[in-house]
């Protein structure tokens, strides 16, 4: 039986004028702020970002100067601030939307007491490098957030297409399905459709792993492999995801659902995928460092490759694609040789 449900009235309830805090100022944060603002239900939106210049620009011109700059941002100017404590204090829902590598630094001035009783939403799609923990586990262990108060936003959904208002789908996961539905209801717009799920662990791990496979896809493209090989690569990748999440969190799930397979496909194939772009540069001969310097955004797959390599030493799941990406990025193995060896293992 599928663990995903299309949002409907059976799961819908109303929080009186919910207060939602966005933590992060990048493209995905900007896209979600747009969704929240375009949703017709009454709410109050608060937005934290580090960059004071960007804050002043948004207040004056209603556009993020650095990300999705064509998007008009319709929210109260007084609710945008670089004071993370005041922004979080104001909120019922706190959406975390900074790169996973910078999450600990971002929350360094926040205590467990500051987050007590709040619903914490991860839109990060990454893993905390120093701890090798997905975001839900990190919040539970370090901030004592109960799992029933942790929500996860999954795709397939690129920020750039949200900016263009192209029809897109999100899955909101929480062990408390009613909370998932409540949050999903304030993201729905004419161009955003939502499903809900109770699989927070599977959706988070799948979101981490798909970034690694998108890097692999980009490396192969940079090396000159064609669409036929890419199809085989990604069909093997979804099987790797299934093997891993079934070991880590064995529940009844359909890996073909859009939060797993759909998110993998769009990240591996899309022109907007920063992980594919990063991999493509490595495949074309860039060093890892030079590829990172040239990109204006963080490729989560870079950090995920190392973290999942370490984490899989505990579980010993057969994951040849992840292993190949780790070898190329961290062991400085030849992309040509590693992908040739990988090709012999795919089926």
C-alpha positions in Angstrom: 0.0 0.0 0.0 1.3 3.4 -0.9 2.4 5.7 2.0 1.5 8.8 -0.1 -1.8 10.4 -0.1 -3.2 13.2 -2.3 -4.2 16.1 -0.1 -7.9 16.1 0.5 -10.5 17.2 3.0 -10.0 14.1 5.2 -6.6 15.5 6.2 -7.3 19.2 6.1 -7.5 21.4 9.1 -6.9 25.1 9.7 -4.4 26.8 11.9 -5.7 30.2 12.7 -3.5 32.6 10.7 -0.3 30.5 10.8 3.0 32.3 11.1 5.7 30.9 8.9 9.4 31.8 9.1 11.7 31.1 6.2 15.4 30.7 7.1 17.6 31.1 4.0 17.9 33.5 1.1 18.8 31.3 -1.9 16.8 30.3 -4.9 14.8 27.5 -3.3 14.0 29.8 -0.3 12.9 32.5 -2.6 10.7 30.1 -4.5 8.9 28.8 -1.4 8.3 32.4 -0.2 6.7 33.0 -3.6 4.5 29.9 -3.1 3.5 31.0 0.4 2.7 34.5 -0.8 0.7 33.3 -3.8 -1.4 30.8 -1.7 -4.7 32.4 -1.0 -5.1 31.3 2.7 -4.5 33.9 5.4 -1.0 33.7 6.9 1.9 35.8 8.1 5.3 35.3 6.4 8.6 36.1 8.1 12.0 35.9 6.3 15.5 35.6 7.6 18.6 36.0 5.5 22.1 36.9 6.3 22.8 39.5 3.6 21.7 43.0 4.7 22.2 44.4 1.3 19.8 41.8 -0.2 17.3 42.6 2.6 17.3 46.3 1.8 16.9 45.5 -1.9 13.9 43.3 -1.3 12.3 45.8 0.9 12.7 48.6 -1.7 12.2 46.7 -5.0 10.3 43.5 -3.9 12.9 41.3 -5.7 15.7 39.1 -4.5 18.8 40.7 -6.2 20.8 37.4 -6.3 18.3 34.6 -6.9 15.2 34.3 -9.0 15.4 38.1 -9.4 12.4 38.2 -11.8 10.1 37.1 -9.0 8.0 39.7 -7.3 7.9 39.1 -3.6 4.7 40.1 -1.9 5.3 40.3 1.8 5.4 42.7 4.7 8.7 44.6 4.6 8.9 44.7 8.4 8.9 40.9 8.5 12.3 40.6 6.7 15.3 40.6 9.0 18.8 39.4 9.6 17.9 38.8 13.3 17.3 35.0 13.3 16.1 34.9 16.9 13.3 37.4 16.4 12.2 35.7 13.1 12.0 32.3 14.7 10.4 33.6 17.8 7.5 35.0 15.7 6.7 31.6 13.9 4.6 28.5 14.3 6.3 26.9 11.3 10.1 27.3 10.8 11.3 26.4 7.3 15.0 25.6 7.2 16.4 26.3 3.7 20.1 26.9 3.9 22.7 24.5 2.5 23.2 21.6 4.8 26.9 22.3 5.2 26.0 25.7 6.8 23.0 24.6 9.0 25.0 24.3 12.2 26.5 27.7 11.8 23.1 29.2 10.9 21.5 27.8 14.1 24.5 28.4 16.3 22.7 31.1 18.3 19.5 29.1 18.5 18.7 26.9 21.5 16.4 23.9 21.9 14.2 26.2 24.0 13.9 28.6 21.1 12.4 25.8 18.9 10.2 24.2 21.5 6.6 23.6 20.4 7.3 24.8 16.8 6.9 22.8 13.7 10.3 22.6 11.9 10.2 22.1 8.1 13.3 20.9 6.3 13.5 22.1 2.7 17.2 21.4 2.6 17.6 18.1 0.7 21.1 17.6 2.1 23.0 16.0 5.0 24.9 17.7 7.8 28.6 17.0 7.0 30.2 17.1 10.4 27.5 14.8 11.9 26.6 12.6 8.9 22.9 13.1 9.9 19.9 13.9 7.7 18.2 17.1 8.8 15.4 15.4 10.8 17.9 13.3 12.7 20.1 16.4 13.4 17.1 18.4 14.7 15.9 15.5 16.8 19.3 14.8 18.4 20.6 18.3 18.8 17.4 20.3 19.4 15.2 17.6 20.9 12.5 18.2 18.3 10.0 15.3 18.4 9.7 13.5 15.0 6.0 14.3 14.9 7.0 18.0 14.7 9.5 17.6 11.9 8.3 18.0 8.3 10.2 17.4 5.1 9.6 19.1 1.7 10.4 16.9 -1.3 10.1 17.5 -5.1 10.3 17.0 -8.0 10.4 20.8 -8.1 13.1 23.2 -9.3 13.0 26.8 -8.1 13.5 28.1 -11.6 10.2 26.6 -12.8 8.4 27.8 -9.7 9.6 31.3 -10.7 8.0 30.7 -14.2 4.9 29.3 -12.5 5.1 26.1 -14.4 3.0 23.3 -12.9 5.0 21.5 -10.2 4.4 19.0 -7.5 5.6 18.8 -3.9 5.4 16.1 -1.3 5.2 17.1 2.4 6.3 14.3 4.8 5.7 14.0 8.5 5.0 11.1 10.9 1.8 13.1 11.8 0.0 13.1 8.5 -2.4 15.8 9.7 0.4 18.2 10.2 1.8 17.4 6.8 -1.6 18.2 5.3 -1.9 21.4 7.2 1.4 22.7 5.9 0.7 21.4 2.4 -2.5 23.4 2.4 -0.6 26.7 2.7 1.7 25.8 -0.2 -1.0 25.0 -2.7 -1.4 27.4 -5.6 -2.7 27.2 -9.1 0.8 26.0 -10.2 1.8 24.0 -7.1 0.1 20.7 -6.3 0.8 18.8 -3.1 0.8 15.2 -1.7 1.4 14.1 1.8 3.4 11.2 3.2 4.5 9.8 6.6 7.9 8.7 5.3 10.2 11.4 6.6 13.3 9.2 6.7 12.8 7.7 3.2 12.1 11.0 1.5 15.1 12.7 3.2 17.6 10.0 2.3 16.2 9.8 -1.2 16.7 13.6 -1.5 20.3 13.3 -0.4 21.1 10.3 -2.6 19.5 11.8 -5.8 22.0 14.7 -5.6 24.9 12.1 -5.8 23.3 10.4 -8.8 22.8 13.8 -10.5 26.5 14.4 -10.1 27.1 11.0 -11.7 24.8 11.9 -14.5 26.6 15.2 -15.1 30.0 13.4 -15.1 28.8 11.0 -17.7 27.4 13.8 -19.8 30.7 15.6 -19.6 32.6 12.5 -20.7 30.4 12.2 -23.7 28.0 9.3 -22.7 24.7 9.5 -24.4 21.0 9.2 -23.5 21.0 5.4 -23.7 23.6 5.1 -21.0 22.0 7.8 -18.9 18.7 5.9 -18.9 20.6 2.8 -17.6 22.5 4.8 -15.0 19.3 6.4 -13.5 17.4 3.1 -13.6 20.2 1.6 -11.5 20.2 4.7 -9.3 16.6 4.3 -8.2 17.4 0.7 -7.3 20.3 1.9 -5.2 18.0 4.3 -3.4 15.5 1.5 -2.7 18.2 -0.8 -1.4 19.5 1.8 1.0 16.2 3.3 2.3 14.8 -0.2 2.8 17.7 -1.1 5.0 17.8 2.2 7.0 14.1 2.6 7.4 12.2 -0.6 6.4 8.6 0.3 5.8 6.1 -0.3 3.0 6.9 2.4 0.4 6.5 2.6 -3.4 9.9 3.8 -4.7 8.1 4.9 -8.0 6.3 7.7 -6.2 7.3 11.2 -7.3 9.1 12.1 -4.1 11.6 9.3 -4.9 11.7 8.5 -8.6 10.4 11.9 -9.8 12.8 13.9 -7.7 15.7 11.7 -8.9 14.7 12.2 -12.6 14.4 15.9 -12.5 17.6 16.4 -10.6 19.6 14.0 -12.9 18.2 15.3 -16.2 17.3 19.0 -15.8 19.2 22.0 -17.1 18.5 23.7 -13.8 20.2 21.0 -11.7 23.2 22.4 -10.0 24.4 18.9 -9.1 24.3 17.8 -12.7 26.1 21.0 -13.7 28.8 20.4 -11.1 29.3 16.8 -12.4 29.3 17.9 -16.0 32.2 20.3 -15.2 34.1 17.5 -13.5 33.5 15.2 -16.4 34.8 17.8 -18.8 38.1 18.1 -16.9 37.6 20.7 -14.3 39.1 20.0 -10.9 36.6 19.7 -8.1 37.8 23.0 -6.6 37.6 24.9 -9.8 34.1 23.6 -10.5 33.0 24.7 -7.1 34.5 28.2 -7.5 32.9 28.7 -10.9 29.4 27.8 -9.6 27.4 30.5 -7.8 25.4 27.9 -5.7 26.2 24.9 -3.5 26.0 21.4 -5.1 24.7 19.3 -2.2 25.9 16.2 -4.0 29.5 17.1 -3.2 29.0 16.8 0.5 26.5 14.0 0.2 29.0 11.7 -1.6 31.4 11.7 1.3 28.7 11.6 4.0 26.9 8.6 2.4 30.2 6.8 1.8 30.9 7.0 5.5 27.3 6.2 6.5 27.1 3.2 4.2 30.1 1.6 6.0 27.6 1.0 8.8 25.0 -0.6 6.5 27.1 -2.1 3.7 24.5 -1.7 1.0 25.6 -2.4 -2.6 25.9 1.2 -4.0 28.3 1.2 -7.0 27.2 4.6 -8.4 27.7 6.3 -5.0 31.1 4.6 -4.7 32.2 5.8 -8.1 31.2 9.4 -7.4 33.1 9.3 -4.1 36.2 7.9 -5.8 36.2 10.6 -8.4 35.5 13.6 -6.1 37.4 12.6 -3.0 40.0 10.1 -4.1 40.8 12.0 -7.3 40.3 8.9 -9.5 40.0 9.4 -13.2 36.4 10.0 -14.2 37.0 8.1 -17.5 38.3 5.0 -15.7 35.7 5.1 -12.9 32.8 5.4 -15.2 34.1 2.7 -17.5 34.4 0.4 -14.5 30.9 1.4 -13.3 29.5 0.6 -16.8 30.5 -3.0 -16.3 28.4 -3.2 -13.2 25.2 -1.6 -14.4 22.3 -3.6 -15.9 
